[in-house]
Amino acid sequence: NNGYVIQTLASDGEVLSQYFFSDYEYDGKYYATFIASLPADNVKAIEIGKQSGGNITQVFQRYEYSVNAPVVSLTGPANASLPGDFDITWNAGDADGDALLSEIQVSPDSGNTWDTIAADIPDTASGIYSYKLNAANFPKGGSYKFKVVVTDGMHSTEAVSDNEYTIGGYEQKPILNLSGTEATIQVNPGTEEAAAYFELGNSGREVLNVEFSPADETATFVSPLFIKEYTIYPGQNQLIAMPLDLPVGEAGNTFEETINLISSDPDKPTTDLTIKVEYTENALKPELASFTTTPSDFSVREQGSDLHVTIEAYAATGQRGLEATVIIEDENGTEILNEKMDDNYHKPGAYTYYWEPEELSVGRYGVYIGLKDIESGCERDRTGYDFAFGIKAPNAPPVFVKPQTYENNLGVVKRGETITIPLTRYICLRPPKTGSWWQTLRK
């Protein structure tokens, strides 16, 4: 049953339009949601409430239209060129004395399209408004316009800048970042598979698309299973593990291949990556190529908060079958975790551990990834921690502390101290019978 109504009324109380809606029960409480689109012409009031037979029987809320719409005028920016910080300024008022809310919109294309960049800016008693912006948050361009929309809750009025502005903002392009352009892989003769790692990042403001293409498709030792195309979003870093099907080699042999990295970064459309494979008879200790956590911003957590962390380690050369161990120690060097990691069969040379610890003490913690080749017995040399994180105490609620001193117009006095307040008497303003005024002041 549609037991509720929202309706618009004219100045004489006539109902102009209605929208009926119902409620529903959830967890012992009743809720009603609606989206109503009603004509605005000649509307002087809006009512929401219960209804029966199309007539409102109980008004929950009534909104009255004030007589006057607000007025607004844009007064700034004053300069046509806007580098760094700049202010949007405007004056606004309402003849009915209604409190106003303001909204700022920006158009990068001479007013064809608009985006809201600030809303619900509160009323000021003076009617003078200012809002600070920074050019670094906008794409670079020379056809900007600004709009301010003010509302008293029922009426809205807008003002659009007459001039166009040039904002010295950011370039609308992806920016490719590479930690290195060469990967050297050392393996023992007889090794058939390995992996080369390249870490890519995008420090631009647009999506970066990259593609890896061997310079010589007929002589490549990059595995045909390698996914060649990737999308990297602004602010994202991504480790690319490139599986290799190694050629047969003897100790002292070196094989080299060039990979063309094609990107949508206009300043780096093509970058040459080099993969070197060196064969040696020496026993090779496993090394760590990279280390990541999910969430990626796992550096400080509040004590008592839920802690769910996925730790992922990548062995150099993509070496599989290692005994990978995650070791976590507190700031005193006391070991609180020493667990084996799982092989990640979807990524060559990757090892994963999911950690959901019980409550940790406040302090700093270090993480080390141990790697051991079970066949040769060689282990990774430990020189420090691979990662560190902290647990901080939760914010305590504020506690009122009684002040021990007070300050007044007599100076600073201690709590409990007795003070003497001078007494001032005034005797004045009594007219005499003669009709002249007199005044006696005595302190």
N, C-alpha and C positions, 0 to 999 in steps of 0.2 A: 504494500500500500504506500502510495506517495503522500505521506502524512505531513510533509513540510513544503514551504513555498518561499521563494524570493520574488518580490514584486516591486515594480516601479510605480510611483504616484505623481500626478500633476499637482500644481499649486492648490487646486480646489479639493484635493483628496481623491480624485478619480484614479482608479487603477488603470495604468497604461499597458502593462505587460506582466506576465507571470511565468515562473519556471518551477515545476513541482519536482521533488526528489524524496527519496526514502532513506531510512537509516538501517544499520545492521549491528548485530551483537558480536563482540569479540572479547573473550576472557572476562565476561561479566560486566562489560561496559558497552555503551551504545555509541556508534559513530555515524556521521553523515558526511559524505563527500559529494561535491558537485562542481561542475563547470557550467556556468550560465552565460549566454550571450544575448543581451536584451537591448532593444533600441534605446538610444540616449536622448532623443529629441523630446524637449519639454519636460524632462524629468526634474522633479524638485526634491524627491525623497526616495529612499530605498528601505524596504522592510524585509526582515527574515523572521520566520516563525512557524508555528503549527497552523494547519489549515483543515477545514472540513467543508466539503462541497464547493471548493473553489474560493472560500472566504477565509481570511486569516483570523484565527481564534485566539492566538497568543503570540505577541510580538516579543521575540528574543532580542532583537537589535534594530534600531532605526537610525538611518544615516540621512541627515538633512543637507541639502545643497545650500551653500551660502550664496548670497546674491552676486558677489563679484568674483571674477576669476583673478588669480594672481598676475602680477606684471613682472617682467624680467628683462634685463638688458645685459648683453655681454660687454665687458670692458677690457678684456685682455685675453691672450698675450698682446703686449704692445709691439714686440719685435716680430718681423716676418720670418727671421731665421731663428730656429730653436735648437741650440746645442745644450747638452747637460740638463740641469734642472730648469724648469720654467713653470709659471703659475697661470692657471685658468682663473680669471676673476669675473665676477658678475654682481649686479645689484638686483634684488628681488624684494617684493612687498605684496601685501594683501590688504585691501581697504576694509575687509571685515575683521582684520586682526587674527586671521587663522594662522596657525603654525605651518610652515612650509617645509617640504622635503625637496631636495634637488638631485638631479641626475645629470651626469656628463657623458656625452657621446662624442665619438670621433669618426671622421670619414677620411680615408686615405685617397679617395678618388673624386675630389671636388663635390662631395655631397651625394653621390649616386648610391652609396651604401654606408650604413652606420653601424658602429659597435659601441655598446655601453661599457665604459671603463670605470665608472664610479656611480654608486646609487645610494639612496637614503642618506644623503648629506643633510645633517640636521639644520634647523632654523637658527638664525642669529638675530639678536635683538636689534642690531644696527642695520640689518638688511644688506650688509656688505659681505661678500663671500670670496674665498680664495681656496684653491685646491692645487697642490704641488704635484707635478709629473716629472718624469725623467725621459729624455730622448732615447736613452739606451733600451727602453722597453718597446720602442716602435721601429718598424722597418723604415729604412732611409727612404725619403720621398719628398716631393715638392708640391703636392696637391692636397694638403691636409686642410680640413675645416673642422670646427668644433661647434657643438650644440649643447645648450643647457636647457633641461626641461624641469620646471618647478610645478608642484602640485599642492593643493590644500586638502587633498583627500578626495575631492569630487571634481574640481576643475583643474585642468593642466594648461600651461602656457610654455612656449619654447622660444628660444632666441638662437639664431645661427650666425656664426661669424661671417662678416661680409668679405673679409680677406682670406686668401689661401696662405698657408704656412709651409715652410721647408723645415723638416725635422732631420737632424743629422744623426739618425738612429743606426741600427745594425743592418748589415748586408743580408738580404734575403737569399741565403745560399747555405748549403752544407759545407763544413770544413773538415777535411780528412786529416786525422792525426795517426801517425804510425810510430810505434815504439822502436821499430828497426826495419830495415829492408833486406836483411840477410839472416838466414837460419843455417847454422852449421850442425850437422848430425854426425856424431861419432858412434860407430858400431863395430862389432867384431865380425870377421868373415863368417858367412853362413847365415847372417841375419837377413830375413826376408821382408820384414815389415818394420816400418817406423812412422814417425809423424813429425812434421815441421809446424811450428807455431808462429803465428803473426797476430799481434794485438792491434786492433783498429779502434779508433774513436771518432766521434763526431762532435766537435765543439761549436758547430754552426747552429742556425735556427731553423733549418729545413732538413727534411729526411735525406739521408745519404744512401745511395744505391751503389753497390760495388759488384764487380764480377772478376773472377780469377780465370785467366786464360793462358795456358802454356804457350811459350813462344814457338815451340816445335812440337806439334801434336804427335808426330810420328816417333819421337824419341823421348817422350816424357816418362818419368817414373812416378808421377802423381797418379794415385789410384783412380780408376774410372768411377768409383763409388763416391768420390769427393763432390759435395754440393758446391757449385761454383758461384752462385749468386746469393747475396745477403742484403738485408735492409737494416741500417743502423739509424736509430732515432736520435734527435738532438740531446746531447748530454750523455749518451750511452757509450760504453766501451764494450767491445766484444772480442773474445779470444777465438781466433780461427785455427782449428786443428786440421791440418792438411795431411791425410793418410798417404803414405808412400809405399809403392811396391818396388823394393830395392833391386837394382841389378846385381848380378853376381860379381863379387869383388874380392881381392886378396889384400892382405896387409900392405899398406902403403898406397893403395889406389884411392883416387879422389874423383868423384863424379859431381858435375855441376849442372844446374838447370836454371833457366830464367823464366819467371812467371810474370805475365803482364797483369797488373792490377788496374782495371778500368773503373773509374768512379765518376759520380755525378758532380763532384767538386769542380767548378769551372777553372780553378787555379791548378788543379792536379788531375787532369783527365786521365793520364796514364802514368803509372809508376812501375819501374822494373824491380821485382823481388828476386833474390838469388837464394837458391837452395844448394848447399854443399854437403855431400856425403863422404865422410872420411872413414876408411877401414883401418883398424889397428888391432894388434895382437894383445895389447895391454888390457888387463882387467878393468872394466869401466864401472865406476861407482854410480849408482842411480842419483839423478839430480832432479830438483823441482823446477819445472818450467813456469808454472803459474799457480795461483791460489785464490779462490773466490769464496764469498759467503752469500747466502740468501737469507735475509735481506742484505742488500749490498751496503747499506749504511750502518751495519752492525759494528758500532764502535763504542757507544755508551748506552747503557740501559738502566732503567730505574729499578731498584730492588722491589721485588714483589710483583713486577709485571710479567706477563706471559713471555717465555723465552723459547722460541722455536727457530733453530738455525740449521741450515744445510751447508755443510762444508765440502768444498770440491777442490781436489788437488790434481794437477796435471804433471805427469812425469816427463822429463826431458826425453826427446826422441820418441815419445808416445809408447814407452816401454810397458808392455802388458805383463801380468802375472807377478807383479811385485807384491811384497808384503807391506802394505801402507798402513800407518798408524797415526792417529791424531792424539797428541799429548797436550794437555792444558794444565798450567801451573799457576798458582796464585803469586802475589808479589813477594812472598817469602821463599818461593821455589818449591813449595809443597805441591805435589802432583794430585790433582783432583779428577783427572780423567786420563786413561790410557786404553784406547780401544782401537780395534782393527777397522779399517775402512773397507767398503764394498767396491768391487770392480764395477765400473760403469761401462757396460758393453755397447752402449750407444755412442760413446765417444772414445776414440783411441787414447790409451794411456791415462784415462781419467779414473779417479777414485772418489767415492762419495761417503759421507757420514751424516746422518740426521741426529741432531742433538736437541734434547728436550730436558734440560737439567732441572733439578729441584732448586729451591731458593739458594742463591749464592750470597756470600757476605759482600759487604761494600769493599771495593778495592780494585786494583788492576790485575789483569790476567794475561798471560802469554800463551800463544798457540804455536806448536811446532809440529810439522809433518815429517814423520819418520818413514824412510823408504829403504827396503832391503831386497836385494836380488837373492832369492832363495837358492838358486843353482850355484852361483859363485860365492855366496856369503858376503858379498860386498854391500856396505851400507852407506847411506848418505852421511856426509860429515855434518855434524851439528855445530853451528857457529852462533846461534842466537834464535830468536823467535821469528816466525814467519808473519805473525799477526798479533796484535794486542787489542784488548777491549777493556772497558771499565764498567763497574756496577756502582751506581751512585745512590745515596739515600733519598727516599722520596721526600718531596716538599712537605714540611710539617704545617698544619694549620696555624694561623697567626695567634699569638698569645698576648693578652693585654698585660702589660707590666705597669704597676702603679709608679708614677713619677715621684722622685724624691725631692724635687724642687719645682716651684711654680714661678712664672714671670708675670708681673703686672706693672701698672704705672708707677708703683713704688720701688720697683726693682725685682731682684730674684730673692725669694724666701724659701726656706727649707720646709719640708713637710712637717706639720705639727707645731711649727713656730707661731707664736702669738704676735700679731701686728696691730698697730693702732691706726685707724683710718680717720683723718681730720674731718671735722664736721663743719659744714658751711650752711649758714642760715640766710634766707632771703625774705625781706618784708617789703612789699612793693605794690604798686598799681591800685591804690584806693583814691578815688576822686574826692576832693573836699567839697563842702557845701557851697563854696564861693564860685565853683565852676571851673577853677584853674586846676591843672594837674600838678601833683607833687609826687615825689618818689624818694623814699628813704631806703638806703641800702646799708645793711649792717652785717659784717661777717663775724 
